[in-house]
């Protein structure tokens, strides 16, 4: 048990750190002409969608279906999709900056809990799941930072304020404070879920249903860009990264 604790905490921390890393990437000014920056942003969103799909297809579903009956599998995925749908509708009505944080954490926390339990149980997919969480958190941090600041390129962290009354630095600090949630959720999964494979399987399938809802409701529509091919190819690359991780780490 203890031998898996240190690498789990490290990997969960790295996965969480991808959120502020994505925000820092979003802060880079002058990525190129306006058309290139727009295409790049849509490609990053699509890459995150591909990584999310690979997490569902390669880790979350394969590692959980054997622990549950068919009825429980269906209940877990449908309830996950329904709850994420209700959350999405509530956030759409709120239209506040905090909604982006909630949406980002909605898939990160369950996955981090699953990560901790998989490390404790010695599952082959633990390292792969950690990689995929990081791959999806990077573009999610990028996109959430841009949306929460509601500006493309603020000139200074401390001086530039957005239309929502938020400057870039507080948003970045907020993202940094999210990093410890990864190892904390991982520890919870490590100590509480590893000995309950059915509960863990339900959580992983619940997260899968929610992720699938988010991908097709929010991520895929945002990623599409008229008369540009790069964003759609970004989704292919995101999924490919998951496949490569599955080959080398699975």
Residue pairs with C-beta under 8 A, 6 or more apart in sequence:
1 120
1 190
4 119
4 120
4 122
4 126
4 190
5 119
5 187
5 190
7 119
8 115
8 116
8 119
8 120
8 126
8 183
8 186
8 187
8 190
9 183
9 186
9 187
11 115
11 119
11 126
11 127
11 130
11 186
12 112
12 115
12 116
12 130
12 133
12 182
12 183
12 185
12 186
13 179
13 180
13 182
13 183
14 130
14 134
15 108
15 112
15 115
15 130
15 133
15 134
15 137
15 182
16 108
16 112
16 137
16 178
16 179
16 180
16 181
16 182
16 183
17 134
17 179
18 133
18 134
18 135
18 137
18 138
18 141
19 104
19 108
19 137
19 138
19 140
19 141
19 144
19 175
19 178
19 179
20 141
20 172
20 175
20 176
20 178
20 179
21 138
21 141
22 137
22 138
22 139
22 140
22 141
22 142
22 143
22 144
22 145
23 141
23 142
23 144
23 145
23 171
23 172
23 175
24 172
25 44
25 138
25 141
25 142
26 141
26 142
26 143
26 145
26 146
27 145
27 154
27 157
27 168
27 172
29 153
30 153
31 37
31 40
32 40
37 152
38 225
39 225
39 228
39 230
39 231
40 230
41 142
41 143
41 146
42 222
42 223
42 224
42 225
42 228
42 230
42 231
42 234
43 223
43 230
43 231
43 233
43 234
44 139
44 142
44 143
44 234
45 139
45 143
45 219
45 222
45 223
45 231
45 234
46 219
46 220
46 223
46 231
46 232
46 233
46 234
46 235
46 238
47 135
47 139
47 234
47 235
47 237
47 238
48 135
48 136
48 138
48 139
48 140
48 143
48 219
48 238
49 215
49 219
49 220
49 223
49 235
49 238
50 234
50 235
50 236
50 237
50 238
50 239
50 240
50 241
50 242
51 132
51 135
51 136
51 139
51 238
51 239
51 241
51 242
52 107
52 136
52 211
52 214
52 215
52 219
52 238
53 211
53 212
53 215
53 235
53 238
53 239
53 242
54 132
54 238
54 239
54 241
54 242
54 243
54 245
54 246
55 111
55 129
55 132
55 133
55 136
55 211
55 242
56 208
56 211
56 212
57 242
58 125
58 128
58 132
58 242
58 243
58 245
58 246
58 250
59 125
59 128
59 129
59 132
59 246
60 111
60 114
60 129
60 204
60 205
60 207
60 208
60 211
61 204
61 205
61 208
62 125
63 114
63 118
63 123
63 125
63 201
63 204
64 73
64 200
64 201
64 202
64 204
64 205
64 208
65 73
65 201
65 205
66 201
67 197
67 198
67 200
67 201
68 76
68 198
68 201
68 202
68 205
72 198
72 201
72 202
73 205
76 201
76 202
76 203
76 205
76 206
76 208
76 209
77 205
77 206
77 208
77 209
77 212
78 209
79 206
79 209
80 205
80 206
80 207
80 208
80 209
80 210
80 211
80 213
81 209
81 210
81 212
81 213
82 209
83 206
83 210
84 106
84 209
84 210
84 211
84 213
84 214
85 213
85 217
87 102
87 103
87 106
88 103
88 213
88 214
88 217
88 218
91 99
91 102
91 103
92 99
97 148
97 164
97 166
97 171
100 144
100 147
100 148
101 144
101 148
101 174
101 178
103 144
103 214
103 218
104 137
104 140
104 141
104 144
104 178
105 178
105 181
106 210
106 214
107 136
107 207
107 210
107 211
107 214
108 133
108 137
108 140
108 178
108 181
108 182
108 185
109 181
109 185
110 185
110 203
110 204
110 206
110 207
110 210
111 129
111 133
111 207
112 133
112 181
112 182
112 183
112 185
112 186
112 189
113 185
113 186
113 188
113 189
113 193
113 203
114 129
114 189
114 193
114 200
114 203
114 204
114 207
115 126
115 129
115 130
115 133
115 185
115 186
115 189
116 185
116 186
116 187
116 188
116 189
116 190
116 191
116 193
116 194
117 189
117 190
117 192
117 193
117 194
117 200
118 125
118 126
118 129
118 189
118 200
119 126
119 186
119 190
120 189
120 190
120 191
120 194
121 194
121 197
124 249
124 250
125 250
127 245
127 249
128 242
128 245
128 246
128 249
128 250
131 241
131 245
131 249
132 242
132 245
133 182
135 238
135 241
135 242
139 238
141 175
143 222
144 175
145 168
145 171
145 172
145 175
146 152
148 164
148 166
148 171
149 162
149 164
149 166
149 167
149 168
149 171
150 162
150 163
150 164
150 166
151 160
151 162
151 163
151 168
154 160
154 162
154 167
154 168
157 167
157 168
157 169
157 172
158 167
158 169
159 167
160 167
160 168
161 167
162 168
189 200
193 199
193 200
193 203
194 200
220 235
223 231
223 232
223 234
223 235
224 231
224 232
225 231
